Amino acid sequence: MRLALATDAWLPQVNGVVRSLCATLEELTARGHSVETVTPDKFLTVPMPGYAEIRLAMAPRFGVRRMLDAAQPQLVHIATEGPIGWAARGWCLSRGVPFTSAFHTRFPEYAAVRTGISAERFWPIMQRFHAPSSGVLVSTRSFARELAGRGIANTMPWSRGIDHDLFRPEGPRHPVMATLPGPVLLNVGRVAPEKNLEAFLDADVPGSKVVVGDGPALESLKRRYPDVHFLGPMRGEELASAYRAADGFVFPSRTDTFGLVVIEALACGVPVAAYPVTGPIDILGEDGCGVDLPVVCPAGVLDTDLSRAIEGALAIPREDAATLGSLYSWERATDQFLTAITRAVEAAEDGRAHEAA
């Protein structure tokens, strides 16, 4: 199949969206699919207001059209609702090419945090963007239900996976974290206001707190929490060693649509503490034993009181966390992705055949 992937989130950004897209692209290529990528590195870019680490393509409309005209894809998957995403959407509508889209990020809530404007002002933009999509790929059931309530009902499942050769219980532990007083509590992700990190950093729990990641709130949080260990961004083996050096993984976000770092931590044998919200509740379930991929013993604890969740997670054996994490794979996630795009292509072909008749 000839596909195109259009995304405003791309390397060198280090976040769940980029890692998910890169892993899926690698899997698709290994299966023999041809994928043209339309990404910010192919355009002149400017820093995103309020988040300079993310660079947005400037006026990409004509460049996107040129690339897609040359590629002639059977379908375009549009991963983001940024400048490249809108340009690719316009090309698909003008050329009659089907497209799928994805809802990786709660843009309305993120925009509300950064601007002070109600999230309700931004939801109509999301509804308009996704309305012509042949399928909106979402990572969890609870988020699909939420989107349906927002008038975005044509959703299809697309879960996430991990690299099991990298994220595993066995292996070295990060040398800095190995020397810290325990229990060692870890958070990994973008250091930004919408991640609700203060809930973790303010939690009255014993031990050492570690934050791995970068973002616009990093310097402010360093000043406000001098006792917290901010180790900066990590990837690959270093990131895996940080997971393994932790006694518990704390995920305080209330706005994530999934939480790739949650399953990475689990796969490394680290029990998870989080709020019972979309993302964590779809991975762990109310009882901590999983939802789509259930296990016998809890792998984490969800609680409206984060300190209580942390206390409970620290009592969970590492092998129970690893059991649930081991069930997630990029092969399974890519099977779901291919099911969605194949249905979209077949529906478009059937529509054209019906019109011709």
C-alpha positions in Angstrom: 0.0 0.0 0.0 1.2 3.5 -0.8 0.7 5.7 2.3 1.7 9.1 3.4 2.2 10.3 6.9 1.7 14.0 7.6 2.7 15.2 11.1 3.7 18.4 12.8 5.3 16.4 15.6 8.6 14.8 14.6 12.3 14.3 15.4 14.2 15.7 17.2 11.2 16.1 19.6 11.2 13.5 22.3 7.6 12.7 23.2 5.0 9.9 23.0 3.6 11.1 19.7 6.9 11.1 17.9 8.0 7.8 19.4 4.7 6.2 18.4 4.9 7.4 14.9 8.6 6.4 14.5 7.8 2.9 15.8 4.8 2.5 13.5 6.7 3.8 10.5 9.4 1.2 11.1 6.9 -1.6 11.5 5.0 -0.6 8.3 8.2 -0.4 6.3 9.3 -3.8 7.6 6.0 -5.2 6.3 6.6 -3.9 2.8 4.4 -0.7 2.8 5.7 2.4 1.1 5.3 5.5 3.3 6.1 9.1 2.3 6.7 11.3 5.3 5.6 14.9 5.4 7.3 16.3 8.4 8.6 19.7 9.8 12.2 19.0 9.0 11.3 19.5 5.3 10.1 23.1 5.8 11.2 26.4 7.2 10.0 26.3 10.8 9.4 28.7 13.7 9.3 27.9 17.5 5.8 27.2 18.8 4.6 30.0 21.0 5.1 29.1 24.6 7.0 25.9 23.8 10.2 26.7 21.8 11.3 23.0 21.7 8.5 22.3 19.2 9.0 23.9 15.8 6.1 24.5 13.4 6.3 24.6 9.7 5.7 28.0 8.2 3.1 28.2 5.4 3.5 24.6 4.4 0.5 24.4 2.1 2.3 24.4 -1.3 5.1 22.3 -0.1 2.7 19.7 1.3 0.8 19.7 -2.0 3.9 19.3 -4.0 5.1 16.3 -1.9 1.7 14.6 -1.9 1.2 15.1 -5.7 4.6 13.5 -6.3 3.9 10.6 -3.9 0.3 9.9 -5.1 -0.6 8.0 -1.9 -3.7 5.8 -1.7 -4.3 7.2 1.7 -2.8 9.9 4.0 -2.7 9.5 7.7 -2.7 12.9 9.4 -1.3 12.6 12.9 -1.6 16.2 14.1 -3.9 19.2 13.8 -1.1 21.7 13.1 0.0 23.6 10.0 1.1 20.4 8.1 -2.0 18.5 9.2 -4.3 21.2 7.9 -2.4 21.5 4.7 -2.5 17.7 4.1 -6.3 17.7 5.0 -6.8 20.3 2.3 -4.9 18.3 -0.3 -6.9 15.2 0.4 -10.2 17.0 0.1 -9.2 18.7 -3.1 -7.9 15.5 -4.7 -10.5 13.1 -3.4 -7.9 11.0 -1.5 -9.1 9.4 1.7 -7.4 10.2 5.0 -7.4 9.0 8.5 -6.5 11.2 11.4 -5.4 10.6 15.0 -6.3 12.3 18.3 -3.0 12.0 20.1 -3.2 15.2 22.2 -5.9 17.0 24.1 -5.2 20.2 22.2 -8.2 22.2 23.6 -7.1 21.5 27.2 -3.4 22.2 26.5 -4.3 25.4 24.8 -6.5 26.4 27.7 -3.7 25.9 30.2 -1.4 28.1 28.1 -3.8 30.8 27.1 -6.3 31.0 29.9 -9.1 30.7 27.3 -11.7 28.0 28.0 -11.1 24.7 26.3 -14.7 24.9 25.0 -13.6 27.6 22.6 -11.1 25.2 20.9 -13.2 22.0 20.6 -15.2 23.3 17.5 -11.8 23.5 15.7 -11.1 19.9 16.5 -14.6 18.8 15.4 -14.1 20.6 12.1 -10.7 19.1 11.5 -11.7 15.5 12.0 -15.2 15.6 10.5 -14.1 14.5 6.9 -11.7 11.8 8.3 -12.4 8.3 7.2 -11.5 7.2 10.7 -10.1 9.0 13.8 -7.6 6.7 15.5 -7.6 6.8 19.3 -5.6 4.8 21.8 -8.3 4.1 24.5 -11.9 3.2 24.8 -12.6 5.9 27.4 -11.2 8.6 25.1 -13.3 7.3 22.2 -16.4 7.7 24.3 -15.4 11.2 25.3 -14.9 12.2 21.7 -18.2 10.7 20.7 -19.8 13.0 23.3 -18.0 15.9 21.5 -19.4 14.9 18.2 -16.4 13.1 16.9 -17.8 9.6 16.6 -16.0 7.9 13.7 -13.2 6.5 15.9 -11.1 3.4 15.5 -8.8 1.7 18.0 -5.0 2.2 17.8 -3.2 1.2 20.9 0.5 1.6 21.6 3.5 -0.7 22.1 7.0 -0.9 23.4 10.4 -2.1 22.3 10.8 -5.2 24.4 14.5 -5.5 23.6 14.9 -2.1 25.3 12.3 -1.9 28.0 12.7 -5.0 30.1 13.2 -5.7 33.8 16.7 -7.1 33.4 19.6 -4.8 32.8 21.7 -2.0 34.3 20.2 0.6 36.6 20.9 4.3 36.2 24.0 5.1 38.3 22.8 8.4 39.6 19.4 7.0 40.7 21.0 3.9 42.2 22.7 6.0 44.9 19.5 7.9 46.0 17.7 7.1 49.2 14.7 4.9 48.6 12.0 4.5 47.7 12.9 6.2 44.4 9.9 7.6 42.6 10.2 8.5 38.9 8.3 10.6 36.4 9.2 10.6 32.7 7.8 13.0 30.1 7.4 16.5 28.9 8.0 19.0 31.7 5.1 21.3 31.0 2.2 22.9 32.8 -0.4 20.5 31.4 1.4 17.5 32.9 0.3 18.4 36.4 3.8 17.6 37.8 3.2 19.6 40.9 0.8 17.0 42.2 3.7 14.5 42.2 6.3 16.9 43.5 4.0 18.1 46.3 3.0 14.6 47.4 4.0 14.0 51.0 5.7 10.6 50.5 9.1 9.3 51.7 12.1 8.7 49.5 13.6 10.5 46.5 11.7 12.1 43.5 13.2 12.0 40.1 12.0 13.7 36.9 13.3 12.7 33.5 12.5 15.0 30.6 12.6 18.6 29.2 10.1 21.3 28.6 9.1 24.9 29.2 8.4 24.4 32.9 11.8 22.8 33.7 13.7 25.8 35.0 10.7 27.0 37.1 10.2 23.6 38.7 14.0 23.3 39.5 13.8 26.6 41.4 10.7 25.6 43.3 11.7 22.1 44.1 15.4 22.0 44.9 15.2 18.6 46.6 13.9 16.9 43.4 16.4 15.4 41.0 15.8 16.7 37.5 18.0 14.6 35.2 17.0 16.0 31.8 15.9 14.2 28.7 16.9 10.6 28.1 16.3 8.0 25.4 17.3 4.5 24.5 19.3 2.4 27.0 19.8 5.3 29.4 16.0 5.8 29.7 15.5 2.1 30.2 18.1 2.2 33.0 16.3 5.0 34.7 13.0 3.1 34.7 14.7 0.0 36.2 16.3 2.2 38.9 12.9 3.4 40.2 10.8 1.7 42.8 7.6 3.4 41.6 6.5 5.3 38.5 4.2 8.3 39.2 2.0 9.6 36.4 0.1 12.7 37.6 -1.2 13.9 34.3 -5.0 14.2 33.9 -4.9 15.2 30.2 -2.9 12.5 28.4 -4.9 10.3 26.0 -2.8 7.3 26.7 0.6 7.5 28.5 3.3 5.6 26.5 5.7 6.0 29.5 3.2 4.1 31.7 3.6 0.9 29.7 7.4 1.4 29.3 7.7 1.7 33.1 5.5 -1.4 33.6 7.6 -3.4 31.1 10.7 -2.5 33.1 9.1 -3.9 36.2 8.1 -0.6 37.8 4.6 -0.4 39.5 2.6 2.7 38.5 0.7 5.2 40.6 -1.8 7.5 38.8 -5.2 9.1 38.9 -8.2 7.2 37.6 -8.5 9.1 34.3 -8.3 8.4 30.6 -5.0 6.8 29.8 -4.0 5.2 33.1 -7.5 3.7 33.7 -7.5 2.2 30.2 -4.1 0.6 30.8 -4.4 -0.5 34.4 -8.1 -0.6 34.9 -9.8 0.2 38.1 -8.3 -2.8 39.9 -4.8 -2.4 38.4 -5.1 -5.6 36.5 -5.4 -4.2 33.0 -8.4 -3.7 30.6 -7.8 -4.9 27.0 -4.9 -7.1 28.1 -5.9 -8.2 31.6 -3.6 -10.0 34.1 -4.2 -11.8 37.4 -2.3 -9.5 39.8 -2.4 -5.7 39.9 0.4 -3.8 38.2 -0.4 -0.4 39.6 -2.8 1.6 41.7 -5.2 4.4 40.7 -6.6 6.7 43.3 -7.9 10.2 43.4 -5.4 10.7 46.2 -2.0 10.5 44.5 -0.1 9.9 47.7 -2.3 6.9 48.5 -1.8 5.6 45.0 2.0 5.9 45.4 1.8 4.0 48.8 -0.2 1.2 47.2 2.0 1.0 44.1 5.2 0.6 46.2 3.7 -2.6 47.7 3.3 -4.3 44.3 5.9 -6.8 43.3 8.0 -5.8 40.3 7.3 -9.0 38.4 3.5 -8.2 38.5 4.1 -4.9 36.8 6.4 -6.5 34.2 3.7 -9.1 33.4 1.2 -6.4 32.2 3.8 -4.3 30.4 5.1 -7.3 28.5 1.7 -7.7 26.8 2.0 -4.5 24.8 3.7 -4.6 21.4 4.2 -2.5 18.3 3.2 -5.5 16.2 -0.2 -5.6 17.8 -0.6 -1.8 17.6 0.4 -1.8 13.9 -2.1 -4.5 13.2 -4.8 -2.1 14.5 -3.4 0.8 12.5 -3.4 -1.3 9.3 -7.0 -2.4 9.9 -8.1 1.2 10.2 -6.4 2.4 7.0 -7.3 -0.7 5.0 -11.0 -0.1 5.8 -10.7 3.6 4.8 -9.0 2.7 1.4 -11.6 0.0 0.7 -14.5 2.3 1.6 -13.1 4.9 -0.8 -12.7 2.4 -3.6 -16.2 1.1 -3.1 -17.5 4.7 -3.2 -15.7 5.4 -6.5 -17.0 2.2 -8.0 -20.5 3.1 -7.0 -20.2 6.5 -8.6 -18.9 5.0 -11.8 -21.8 2.6 -11.9 
